[in-house]
Amino acid sequence: MIVPDFLAIGVGFNGIAGFGGASSIEFRWVTRGPEASWKPMITVTQSIGIGYSVDATLNIESANYIGNVNNIRRRMMQTNTFSGDIPTIWGSAGIAAGGKIGVTGYATPNVGGSVIIGRELNLGVGLPAGPFPVNGVGGTSNTWILNDFY
């Protein structure tokens, strides 16, 4: 868990006020396993969630595969519910009062019972929930690989 298996940096937008959606685009790297490379993949993530978070952020992410490192594959970053994948489950909390700082945690189930556990630092701009600068959301997401430079 000390050395991340996946790294990413991207930008995203949350538009969740009660119920809503979020979208982000990322550069992702696989850092361990047989398909590790300095060459990134470009991914897009679409989410639905409940709670309150209206913001635009820079997202810095690391994740670990819980399983044998030799089983890590680049395609593990893609989850597509329409083709039978289980979506990523995530939760996020932060402080937004003009600026935004927050954290996101997620779990992505994979074939064979393994899972990818990830965490993100979210920095940007956001709207507070009325007089309270604290916000929190949770939901599910799918990620698609747009291009893999591997």
Secondary structure, 3 states (H helix, E strand, C coil): CCCCCEEEEEEEEEEEEEEEEEEEEEEEEECCCCCCCCCCEEEEEEEEEEEEEEEEEEEEEEEEEECCHHHCCHHHHCECHHHCCCCEEEEEEEEECEEEEEEEEEEEECHHHCEEEEEEEEEEEEECECCECEEEEEEEEEEEEEEECC
